[in-house]
Amino acid sequence: MLNAAMILSGMGPLVPVEQMSDWGKYFAAGYAIFSGVVFISTIGIILAPAAHRMLHRFHLEEEKKTPGDL
């Protein structure tokens, strides 16, 4: 579980795990997943205004419908 969490979060495989306690392994796995979620969320919040501006510049917004359209 620890190696999977470390690889999933982009921290890479963890090789010497024999010296860690079981609770240390759970903490490291939870920390890796938590930090990955925080990193992705932060990047999304930072890049959202730029992506919104780019969509407006390229006119990729949804077309406005008139009341007579089906």
C-alpha positions in Angstrom: 0.0 0.0 0.0 2.8 2.4 0.8 4.6 2.0 -2.5 1.4 2.3 -4.4 0.5 5.6 -2.5 4.0 7.0 -3.1 4.0 6.2 -6.8 0.4 7.5 -7.2 1.4 10.8 -5.6 4.5 11.1 -7.8 7.0 10.7 -5.0 8.4 7.5 -6.4 8.8 4.0 -5.0 10.0 3.7 -1.4 12.5 0.9 -1.1 13.8 0.5 2.5 10.5 0.0 4.4 11.8 -2.7 6.8 12.9 -0.1 9.3 9.5 1.6 9.5 6.7 0.7 11.9 3.3 -0.2 10.7 1.9 3.1 11.8 4.7 4.9 10.1 3.8 3.2 6.8 0.2 4.2 7.2 1.2 7.8 8.0 3.5 7.9 5.0 0.9 6.5 2.7 -1.8 9.0 4.0 0.6 11.9 3.7 1.6 11.0 0.1 -2.1 10.8 -1.0 -3.0 14.0 1.0 -0.1 16.0 -0.5 -1.0 14.8 -4.0 -4.6 16.0 -3.6 -3.5 19.3 -2.2 -1.0 19.8 -5.0 -3.6 19.0 -7.7 -6.2 21.3 -6.1 -3.8 24.2 -5.8 -2.7 23.9 -9.4 -6.4 23.8 -10.4 -7.2 26.9 -8.4 -4.2 28.8 -9.8 -4.8 27.8 -13.5 -8.6 28.2 -13.5 -8.6 32.0 -14.3 -6.1 31.5 -17.2 -8.2 28.6 -18.6 -11.3 30.7 -18.3 -9.7 33.6 -20.1 -8.4 31.2 -22.8 -11.9 29.8 -23.4 -13.3 33.3 -23.8 -10.5 34.2 -26.2 -11.2 31.2 -28.4 -15.0 31.6 -28.2 -15.5 28.1 -26.9 -18.4 29.0 -24.7 -21.8 27.5 -25.2 -24.0 29.2 -27.8 -26.9 31.2 -26.5 -30.3 29.7 -27.4 -33.3 31.7 -28.3 -36.8 30.8 -26.9 -37.8 29.4 -30.4 -34.9 26.9 -30.6 -35.5 23.2 -29.7 
